[in-house]
Each structure stands twice: as structure tokens, then as C-alpha cells.
């Protein structure tokens, strides 16, 4: 797994954590939940901007949530962002595998007429003289 994939996995974990926090805030008294909701709303706007490229002023409801509670809507929005990011990550992984396979096939096809690459035969590393 590359560093970029690891970072995306950590962002996914963070979004799931934020959805859990929003779920916990849903059952709390407004005076207790209000500071948390302010932070969660800001985090959701930043995540939405990064993942979807939507500006902060765009409509906040991403998911089709019928919840009347703002915290429940935020939790649904975080979960929707997780689904979108997972789909993007899976698509990027598929593309990387296809590109790697295509490049390897092109390199093999280009080197085959020269006799440098033969199917079924491993290619050895050239010997490099010791210059120390």
C-alpha cells in the first residue's frame, strides 16, 4: 500500500469517527451538543470541500436523510462522504492495476524484438563493478 492510500485510509477512519461523534451528539441536550455540533459542521464542510470540491456555501445535506435532528443529518453526511471516498479509492486502485499491467505489457512487447525479453525466462540484473 502506498503512502497516499494509507493517508486516504486514515481520512476514511477519521470520517467514520466523526459520524460516530455526530450520532452521540444526536441524543444530547442542545446546550451540551451545541459546541460539538459547531465543530462537526465545520469538519463536514471541510471534508465536503476536499472530497467533492464543493464550496463551503453549497447545501450541507448530501445524504437523503429524513432526520429532523441536525446531528443525525451530519452523521448521515459523514457516512455519505465515506462511501464516496471509498468508491474513489477503489476506482484509483483499479486504474493503478490496469495501468501497471498495460505498461508492463508495452515494455515487454517493445523489448521482445530486440531479444532482451523472452517469455518464461527471468531477466537477470546486470553485474555492476565494485568501484569502492
ZIKAZI-V442711 format. One line per field, one symbol per residue. psi: psi as a letter, one per 40 degrees, with the letter a starting at -180 (. if undefined). burial: b if it has 24 or more other ideal C-beta (glycine too) atoms within 12 Angstrom, else e. A space follows every 50 residues. Layout:
psi=???
burial=???
This chain:
psi=hiddddddddddddddddddddddddeiidddeddddddddddddddddd deehideihdhdighehehddddddddddddddddddddddddddddddd ddddddddddeddeedhhhehihiiihhihe.
burial=eeeeeeebeebbebbeebbebbbebbeeeeeebeebbeebbebbbebbee bbeeeeeeebebbeeeeeebbbbbbbbbbbbbebbeeebeeeeeeeeeee eeeeeeeeeeeeeeeeeeeeeeeeeeeeeeee
